[in-house]
Structures are given as structure tokens and as C-alpha cells.
Amino acid sequence: MTSKELLYIEDALGHEKYFQSKCKETAEKIEDEELRGFVSDLAMKHGEMFGSFYSLLQ
């Protein structure tokens, strides 16, 4: 893997972690149950994407 590819993965990891934390944070503030569930699902998907990118480094 080239250094440029590693930098891309590092950026992607950071973005996915950020989006996951923001979705979790936002979901806690939402009162509407359906919308809260949707945002929680987004947090979970960002966590899965983080795992996918991380697995490229192993």
C-alpha cells in the first residue's frame, strides 16, 4: 500500500469516527422515536464503515 493510500485510509477512519460520534450525540437529543432510531442506525453504519476501513490496515 502506498503512503498516499495510507493517508486516505487514515482520513477516512477519522471521518467515520467523527460521523459516528456526532450521530450518537445527536440521537440522544432527538425526542421523536422514529427519527432517533434512524440517526442511531446511521451511527451504527458509520461504525461498520470504520471497521471496514480499519480492516484494510491489518
mmCIF file as gemmi writes it, N, C-alpha and C atoms, coordinates in Angstrom:
data_model
loop_
_atom_site.group_PDB
_atom_site.id
_atom_site.type_symbol
_atom_site.label_atom_id
_atom_site.label_alt_id
_atom_site.label_comp_id
_atom_site.label_asym_id
_atom_site.label_entity_id
_atom_site.label_seq_id
_atom_site.pdbx_PDB_ins_code
_atom_site.Cartn_x
_atom_site.Cartn_y
_atom_site.Cartn_z
_atom_site.occupancy
_atom_site.B_iso_or_equiv
_atom_site.pdbx_formal_charge
_atom_site.auth_seq_id
_atom_site.auth_asym_id
_atom_site.pdbx_PDB_model_num
ATOM 1 N N . MET Axp A 1 ? 0.852 -1.166 0 1 0 ? 1 A 1
ATOM 2 C CA . MET Axp A 1 ? 0 0 0 1 0 ? 1 A 1
ATOM 3 C C . MET Axp A 1 ? 0.902 1.235 0 1 0 ? 1 A 1
ATOM 4 N N . THR Axp A 2 ? 0.546 2.197 -0.83 1 0 ? 2 A 1
ATOM 5 C CA . THR Axp A 2 ? 1.374 3.404 -0.921 1 0 ? 2 A 1
ATOM 6 C C . THR Axp A 2 ? 1.092 4.334 0.26 1 0 ? 2 A 1
ATOM 7 N N . SER Axp A 3 ? 1.985 5.285 0.457 1 0 ? 3 A 1
ATOM 8 C CA . SER Axp A 3 ? 1.793 6.241 1.55 1 0 ? 3 A 1
ATOM 9 C C . SER Axp A 3 ? 0.555 7.104 1.306 1 0 ? 3 A 1
ATOM 10 N N . LYS Axp A 4 ? 0.269 7.392 0.047 1 0 ? 4 A 1
ATOM 11 C CA . LYS Axp A 4 ? -0.931 8.173 -0.274 1 0 ? 4 A 1
ATOM 12 C C . LYS Axp A 4 ? -2.199 7.387 0.067 1 0 ? 4 A 1
ATOM 13 N N . GLU Axp A 5 ? -2.204 6.105 -0.198 1 0 ? 5 A 1
ATOM 14 C CA . GLU Axp A 5 ? -3.351 5.259 0.145 1 0 ? 5 A 1
ATOM 15 C C . GLU Axp A 5 ? -3.528 5.176 1.655 1 0 ? 5 A 1
ATOM 16 N N . LEU Axp A 6 ? -2.421 5.077 2.383 1 0 ? 6 A 1
ATOM 17 C CA . LEU Axp A 6 ? -2.495 5.037 3.84 1 0 ? 6 A 1
ATOM 18 C C . LEU Axp A 6 ? -3.05 6.342 4.407 1 0 ? 6 A 1
ATOM 19 N N . LEU Axp A 7 ? -2.66 7.463 3.808 1 0 ? 7 A 1
ATOM 20 C CA . LEU Axp A 7 ? -3.198 8.754 4.243 1 0 ? 7 A 1
ATOM 21 C C . LEU Axp A 7 ? -4.701 8.826 3.988 1 0 ? 7 A 1
ATOM 22 N N . TYR Axp A 8 ? -5.143 8.287 2.854 1 0 ? 8 A 1
ATOM 23 C CA . TYR Axp A 8 ? -6.57 8.278 2.543 1 0 ? 8 A 1
ATOM 24 C C . TYR Axp A 8 ? -7.326 7.459 3.589 1 0 ? 8 A 1
ATOM 25 N N . ILE Axp A 9 ? -6.802 6.303 3.931 1 0 ? 9 A 1
ATOM 26 C CA . ILE Axp A 9 ? -7.47 5.442 4.917 1 0 ? 9 A 1
ATOM 27 C C . ILE Axp A 9 ? -7.485 6.117 6.285 1 0 ? 9 A 1
ATOM 28 N N . GLU Axp A 10 ? -6.382 6.773 6.621 1 0 ? 10 A 1
ATOM 29 C CA . GLU Axp A 10 ? -6.323 7.491 7.898 1 0 ? 10 A 1
ATOM 30 C C . GLU Axp A 10 ? -7.387 8.588 7.94 1 0 ? 10 A 1
ATOM 31 N N . ASP Axp A 11 ? -7.529 9.343 6.858 1 0 ? 11 A 1
ATOM 32 C CA . ASP Axp A 11 ? -8.564 10.376 6.784 1 0 ? 11 A 1
ATOM 33 C C . ASP Axp A 11 ? -9.958 9.762 6.875 1 0 ? 11 A 1
ATOM 34 N N . ALA Axp A 12 ? -10.166 8.68 6.161 1 0 ? 12 A 1
ATOM 35 C CA . ALA Axp A 12 ? -11.468 8.018 6.157 1 0 ? 12 A 1
ATOM 36 C C . ALA Axp A 12 ? -11.813 7.51 7.554 1 0 ? 12 A 1
ATOM 37 N N . LEU Axp A 13 ? -10.831 6.95 8.26 1 0 ? 13 A 1
ATOM 38 C CA . LEU Axp A 13 ? -11.061 6.489 9.633 1 0 ? 13 A 1
ATOM 39 C C . LEU Axp A 13 ? -11.493 7.657 10.527 1 0 ? 13 A 1
ATOM 40 N N . GLY Axp A 14 ? -10.792 8.757 10.391 1 0 ? 14 A 1
ATOM 41 C CA . GLY Axp A 14 ? -11.122 9.933 11.197 1 0 ? 14 A 1
ATOM 42 C C . GLY Axp A 14 ? -12.518 10.454 10.905 1 0 ? 14 A 1
ATOM 43 N N . HIS Axp A 15 ? -12.877 10.491 9.621 1 0 ? 15 A 1
ATOM 44 C CA . HIS Axp A 15 ? -14.208 10.97 9.249 1 0 ? 15 A 1
ATOM 45 C C . HIS Axp A 15 ? -15.301 10.042 9.773 1 0 ? 15 A 1
ATOM 46 N N . GLU Axp A 16 ? -15.106 8.758 9.618 1 0 ? 16 A 1
ATOM 47 C CA . GLU Axp A 16 ? -16.131 7.808 10.07 1 0 ? 16 A 1
ATOM 48 C C . GLU Axp A 16 ? -16.296 7.857 11.586 1 0 ? 16 A 1
ATOM 49 N N . LYS Axp A 17 ? -15.195 7.978 12.313 1 0 ? 17 A 1
ATOM 50 C CA . LYS Axp A 17 ? -15.272 8.074 13.772 1 0 ? 17 A 1
ATOM 51 C C . LYS Axp A 17 ? -16.009 9.353 14.169 1 0 ? 17 A 1
ATOM 52 N N . TYR Axp A 18 ? -15.71 10.446 13.48 1 0 ? 18 A 1
ATOM 53 C CA . TYR Axp A 18 ? -16.366 11.724 13.759 1 0 ? 18 A 1
ATOM 54 C C . TYR Axp A 18 ? -17.868 11.623 13.478 1 0 ? 18 A 1
ATOM 55 N N . PHE Axp A 19 ? -18.243 11.09 12.303 1 0 ? 19 A 1
ATOM 56 C CA . PHE Axp A 19 ? -19.661 10.976 11.952 1 0 ? 19 A 1
ATOM 57 C C . PHE Axp A 19 ? -20.394 10.056 12.929 1 0 ? 19 A 1
ATOM 58 N N . GLN Axp A 20 ? -19.75 8.988 13.338 1 0 ? 20 A 1
ATOM 59 C CA . GLN Axp A 20 ? -20.364 8.067 14.284 1 0 ? 20 A 1
ATOM 60 C C . GLN Axp A 20 ? -20.638 8.782 15.609 1 0 ? 20 A 1
ATOM 61 N N . SER Axp A 21 ? -19.654 9.5 16.112 1 0 ? 21 A 1
ATOM 62 C CA . SER Axp A 21 ? -19.844 10.178 17.394 1 0 ? 21 A 1
ATOM 63 C C . SER Axp A 21 ? -20.892 11.277 17.3 1 0 ? 21 A 1
ATOM 64 N N . LYS Axp A 22 ? -20.923 12.016 16.196 1 0 ? 22 A 1
ATOM 65 C CA . LYS Axp A 22 ? -21.92 13.072 16.027 1 0 ? 22 A 1
ATOM 66 C C . LYS Axp A 22 ? -23.328 12.488 15.903 1 0 ? 22 A 1
ATOM 67 N N . CYS Axp A 23 ? -23.475 11.375 15.211 1 0 ? 23 A 1
ATOM 68 C CA . CYS Axp A 23 ? -24.785 10.734 15.094 1 0 ? 23 A 1
ATOM 69 C C . CYS Axp A 23 ? -25.261 10.235 16.454 1 0 ? 23 A 1
ATOM 70 N N . LYS Axp A 24 ? -24.368 9.631 17.221 1 0 ? 24 A 1
ATOM 71 C CA . LYS Axp A 24 ? -24.738 9.164 18.566 1 0 ? 24 A 1
ATOM 72 C C . LYS Axp A 24 ? -25.153 10.341 19.441 1 0 ? 24 A 1
ATOM 73 N N . GLU Axp A 25 ? -24.364 11.389 19.398 1 0 ? 25 A 1
ATOM 74 C CA . GLU Axp A 25 ? -24.628 12.583 20.182 1 0 ? 25 A 1
ATOM 75 C C . GLU Axp A 25 ? -25.984 13.197 19.804 1 0 ? 25 A 1
ATOM 76 N N . THR Axp A 26 ? -26.245 13.266 18.527 1 0 ? 26 A 1
ATOM 77 C CA . THR Axp A 26 ? -27.494 13.844 18.039 1 0 ? 26 A 1
ATOM 78 C C . THR Axp A 26 ? -28.683 12.962 18.383 1 0 ? 26 A 1
ATOM 79 N N . ALA Axp A 27 ? -28.528 11.657 18.24 1 0 ? 27 A 1
ATOM 80 C CA . ALA Axp A 27 ? -29.627 10.732 18.536 1 0 ? 27 A 1
ATOM 81 C C . ALA Axp A 27 ? -30.09 10.864 19.982 1 0 ? 27 A 1
ATOM 82 N N . GLU Axp A 28 ? -29.16 11.117 20.887 1 0 ? 28 A 1
ATOM 83 C CA . GLU Axp A 28 ? -29.516 11.267 22.296 1 0 ? 28 A 1
ATOM 84 C C . GLU Axp A 28 ? -30.397 12.483 22.547 1 0 ? 28 A 1
ATOM 85 N N . LYS Axp A 29 ? -30.341 13.465 21.661 1 0 ? 29 A 1
ATOM 86 C CA . LYS Axp A 29 ? -31.094 14.707 21.834 1 0 ? 29 A 1
ATOM 87 C C . LYS Axp A 29 ? -32.447 14.695 21.124 1 0 ? 29 A 1
ATOM 88 N N . ILE Axp A 30 ? -32.683 13.708 20.267 1 0 ? 30 A 1
ATOM 89 C CA . ILE Axp A 30 ? -33.908 13.667 19.471 1 0 ? 30 A 1
ATOM 90 C C . ILE Axp A 30 ? -35.029 13.019 20.277 1 0 ? 30 A 1
ATOM 91 N N . GLU Axp A 31 ? -36.152 13.685 20.307 1 0 ? 31 A 1
ATOM 92 C CA . GLU Axp A 31 ? -37.299 13.168 21.043 1 0 ? 31 A 1
ATOM 93 C C . GLU Axp A 31 ? -38.156 12.219 20.203 1 0 ? 31 A 1
ATOM 94 N N . ASP Axp A 32 ? -38.26 12.481 18.907 1 0 ? 32 A 1
ATOM 95 C CA . ASP Axp A 32 ? -39.056 11.631 18.033 1 0 ? 32 A 1
ATOM 96 C C . ASP Axp A 32 ? -38.396 10.253 17.918 1 0 ? 32 A 1
ATOM 97 N N . GLU Axp A 33 ? -39.131 9.231 18.332 1 0 ? 33 A 1
ATOM 98 C CA . GLU Axp A 33 ? -38.566 7.879 18.405 1 0 ? 33 A 1
ATOM 99 C C . GLU Axp A 33 ? -38.113 7.348 17.039 1 0 ? 33 A 1
ATOM 100 N N . GLU Axp A 34 ? -38.915 7.585 16.007 1 0 ? 34 A 1
ATOM 101 C CA . GLU Axp A 34 ? -38.566 7.085 14.672 1 0 ? 34 A 1
ATOM 102 C C . GLU Axp A 34 ? -37.313 7.764 14.137 1 0 ? 34 A 1
ATOM 103 N N . LEU Axp A 35 ? -37.253 9.07 14.294 1 0 ? 35 A 1
ATOM 104 C CA . LEU Axp A 35 ? -36.078 9.815 13.828 1 0 ? 35 A 1
ATOM 105 C C . LEU Axp A 35 ? -34.844 9.435 14.637 1 0 ? 35 A 1
ATOM 106 N N . ARG Axp A 36 ? -35.01 9.267 15.958 1 0 ? 36 A 1
ATOM 107 C CA . ARG Axp A 36 ? -33.889 8.853 16.814 1 0 ? 36 A 1
ATOM 108 C C . ARG Axp A 36 ? -33.36 7.49 16.369 1 0 ? 36 A 1
ATOM 109 N N . GLY Axp A 37 ? -34.261 6.583 16.023 1 0 ? 37 A 1
ATOM 110 C CA . GLY Axp A 37 ? -33.845 5.271 15.533 1 0 ? 37 A 1
ATOM 111 C C . GLY Axp A 37 ? -33.078 5.366 14.232 1 0 ? 37 A 1
ATOM 112 N N . PHE Axp A 38 ? -33.542 6.241 13.343 1 0 ? 38 A 1
ATOM 113 C CA . PHE Axp A 38 ? -32.859 6.426 12.057 1 0 ? 38 A 1
ATOM 114 C C . PHE Axp A 38 ? -31.439 6.946 12.258 1 0 ? 38 A 1
ATOM 115 N N . VAL Axp A 39 ? -31.304 7.951 13.119 1 0 ? 39 A 1
ATOM 116 C CA . VAL Axp A 39 ? -29.981 8.535 13.365 1 0 ? 39 A 1
ATOM 117 C C . VAL Axp A 39 ? -29.081 7.529 14.086 1 0 ? 39 A 1
ATOM 118 N N . SER Axp A 40 ? -29.655 6.74 14.971 1 0 ? 40 A 1
ATOM 119 C CA . SER Axp A 40 ? -28.877 5.686 15.636 1 0 ? 40 A 1
ATOM 120 C C . SER Axp A 40 ? -28.385 4.652 14.631 1 0 ? 40 A 1
ATOM 121 N N . ASP Axp A 41 ? -29.228 4.338 13.649 1 0 ? 41 A 1
ATOM 122 C CA . ASP Axp A 41 ? -28.814 3.418 12.584 1 0 ? 41 A 1
ATOM 123 C C . ASP Axp A 41 ? -27.658 4.001 11.778 1 0 ? 41 A 1
ATOM 124 N N . LEU Axp A 42 ? -27.712 5.31 11.535 1 0 ? 42 A 1
ATOM 125 C CA . LEU Axp A 42 ? -26.603 5.961 10.828 1 0 ? 42 A 1
ATOM 126 C C . LEU Axp A 42 ? -25.31 5.836 11.63 1 0 ? 42 A 1
ATOM 127 N N . ALA Axp A 43 ? -25.402 6.002 12.93 1 0 ? 43 A 1
ATOM 128 C CA . ALA Axp A 43 ? -24.213 5.866 13.786 1 0 ? 43 A 1
ATOM 129 C C . ALA Axp A 43 ? -23.65 4.459 13.672 1 0 ? 43 A 1
ATOM 130 N N . MET Axp A 44 ? -24.529 3.48 13.664 1 0 ? 44 A 1
ATOM 131 C CA . MET Axp A 44 ? -24.082 2.091 13.551 1 0 ? 44 A 1
ATOM 132 C C . MET Axp A 44 ? -23.418 1.844 12.189 1 0 ? 44 A 1
ATOM 133 N N . LYS Axp A 45 ? -23.988 2.404 11.131 1 0 ? 45 A 1
ATOM 134 C CA . LYS Axp A 45 ? -23.402 2.222 9.796 1 0 ? 45 A 1
ATOM 135 C C . LYS Axp A 45 ? -22.031 2.879 9.696 1 0 ? 45 A 1
ATOM 136 N N . HIS Axp A 46 ? -21.881 4.032 10.324 1 0 ? 46 A 1
ATOM 137 C CA . HIS Axp A 46 ? -20.564 4.68 10.326 1 0 ? 46 A 1
ATOM 138 C C . HIS Axp A 46 ? -19.561 3.853 11.129 1 0 ? 46 A 1
ATOM 139 N N . GLY Axp A 47 ? -20.022 3.198 12.182 1 0 ? 47 A 1
ATOM 140 C CA . GLY Axp A 47 ? -19.154 2.295 12.933 1 0 ? 47 A 1
ATOM 141 C C . GLY Axp A 47 ? -18.725 1.11 12.093 1 0 ? 47 A 1
ATOM 142 N N . GLU Axp A 48 ? -19.65 0.592 11.28 1 0 ? 48 A 1
ATOM 143 C CA . GLU Axp A 48 ? -19.315 -0.524 10.388 1 0 ? 48 A 1
ATOM 144 C C . GLU Axp A 48 ? -18.313 -0.083 9.322 1 0 ? 48 A 1
ATOM 145 N N . MET Axp A 49 ? -18.508 1.125 8.799 1 0 ? 49 A 1
ATOM 146 C CA . MET Axp A 49 ? -17.562 1.635 7.792 1 0 ? 49 A 1
ATOM 147 C C . MET Axp A 49 ? -16.179 1.821 8.413 1 0 ? 49 A 1
ATOM 148 N N . PHE Axp A 50 ? -16.135 2.311 9.651 1 0 ? 50 A 1
ATOM 149 C CA . PHE Axp A 50 ? -14.861 2.441 10.355 1 0 ? 50 A 1
ATOM 150 C C . PHE Axp A 50 ? -14.182 1.078 10.424 1 0 ? 50 A 1
ATOM 151 N N . GLY Axp A 51 ? -14.941 0.06 10.798 1 0 ? 51 A 1
ATOM 152 C CA . GLY Axp A 51 ? -14.388 -1.295 10.875 1 0 ? 51 A 1
ATOM 153 C C . GLY Axp A 51 ? -13.888 -1.797 9.537 1 0 ? 51 A 1
ATOM 154 N N . SER Axp A 52 ? -14.611 -1.473 8.476 1 0 ? 52 A 1
ATOM 155 C CA . SER Axp A 52 ? -14.183 -1.893 7.13 1 0 ? 52 A 1
ATOM 156 C C . SER Axp A 52 ? -12.866 -1.237 6.744 1 0 ? 52 A 1
ATOM 157 N N . PHE Axp A 53 ? -12.769 0.066 6.986 1 0 ? 53 A 1
ATOM 158 C CA . PHE Axp A 53 ? -11.524 0.763 6.661 1 0 ? 53 A 1
ATOM 159 C C . PHE Axp A 53 ? -10.38 0.251 7.54 1 0 ? 53 A 1
ATOM 160 N N . TYR Axp A 54 ? -10.667 0.045 8.817 1 0 ? 54 A 1
ATOM 161 C CA . TYR Axp A 54 ? -9.631 -0.416 9.747 1 0 ? 54 A 1
ATOM 162 C C . TYR Axp A 54 ? -9.097 -1.79 9.335 1 0 ? 54 A 1
ATOM 163 N N . SER Axp A 55 ? -9.992 -2.636 8.838 1 0 ? 55 A 1
ATOM 164 C CA . SER Axp A 55 ? -9.567 -3.982 8.45 1 0 ? 55 A 1
ATOM 165 C C . SER Axp A 55 ? -8.591 -3.944 7.263 1 0 ? 55 A 1
ATOM 166 N N . LEU Axp A 56 ? -8.603 -2.859 6.503 1 0 ? 56 A 1
ATOM 167 C CA . LEU Axp A 56 ? -7.65 -2.739 5.407 1 0 ? 56 A 1
ATOM 168 C C . LEU Axp A 56 ? -6.216 -2.6 5.914 1 0 ? 56 A 1
ATOM 169 N N . LEU Axp A 57 ? -6.076 -2.169 7.148 1 0 ? 57 A 1
ATOM 170 C CA . LEU Axp A 57 ? -4.736 -1.954 7.716 1 0 ? 57 A 1
ATOM 171 C C . LEU Axp A 57 ? -4.137 -3.212 8.315 1 0 ? 57 A 1
ATOM 172 N N . GLN Axp A 58 ? -4.943 -4.239 8.48 1 0 ? 58 A 1
ATOM 173 C CA . GLN Axp A 58 ? -4.445 -5.47 9.112 1 0 ? 58 A 1
ATOM 174 C C . GLN Axp A 58 ? -3.864 -6.414 8.106 1 0 ? 58 A 1
